[in-house]
Amino acid sequence: MLPVFVGALTLPLAASAHEVYVLDHATVLRDIAAQSPNPLTAYAGNEIDFFFWGAVSVATTLAVLFASLYRRVESRFDSLVYRLKRLAHPMVRVTCSVCLIASGYYGALFGPELPFEPLFGSLSFFLQLAFVAGGAMVLVGLFTRYIAALLLALYLFAAIEDGLYLLTYANYIGMFLLLLILGSGIWSLDWRYRFARLPHALSQLARRFDHIAFPVMRVFFGFGLIYASVYAKFLHSQLALDVVARYHLTDYFPFDPLFIVLGALIIEFLAGLFLVIGFEIRWTSLFLLFWLTLSLLYFGEAAWPHLILFGLGLAIFFHGYDRYSLEGIFLKKHKLEPVL
């Protein structure tokens, strides 16, 4: 029983792995073309384990919820929660900066499976330089809104070329939209020296959307997790099965490989759903950051494509709840908000 218990605790490791980063390109192409098994069929024969670990997960979720809603806990951490909110916008800007610089340095858009060369041809080297320069400008907060607008257009172009796969990087849409709405924010050259001031009409329009900037980013971040889980662990579950086999995950989780994929699918899907609806936002962010770190260490994945997950995960943790989150609507008490 102990190996099973330990294995279940390490199951999120499989959910954290990005299959196209840990498998070679030929294997990825083969698995996408192959007829993948349906992970939902793994429920048959594993009903007891499914309901047992489901009950454990529900109990843990409720324990975190009630603990973070406890009045004394909320009051104790109230000042820290509101200090952290101030850091959320700068964290998004810094995340965008390092992601752009990394993309330029490695010559790939968002991840190593999207190299510049097939997308941009002879303009690839110019785009690499532009990404590095744009990242440096965003880092110091210079013309951030204009760069975000250009990046949204670039994302749209890449989506036209590569199709729905780009939705696995929907978190980039949320990040670009937030920076387009809020601009550089505090601790920036735009803020300090009034660079890149918008015309009055556009400035007024941007202010009208201030309140939805973080909810939009949170929803796109969560949707990206949901789509990635469905893409690699349901539609093309053979990708996840090959990861299970290659990294001997059955040594830690002694069940049928397809049942492991089912568990990873549910975990990643629910994490994304929690963020989309705004439920246990900070707890979910910490959960993702913890398992993402272990995933990088265990699978030896390239670190740079995960920078956006770390950065936006921290930004979401810093910002916490908003008026459009589930707990922000129903469980916020006056000026106090749930801690986790």
Beta strands, then each sheet from edge to edge (+ up, - down):
end
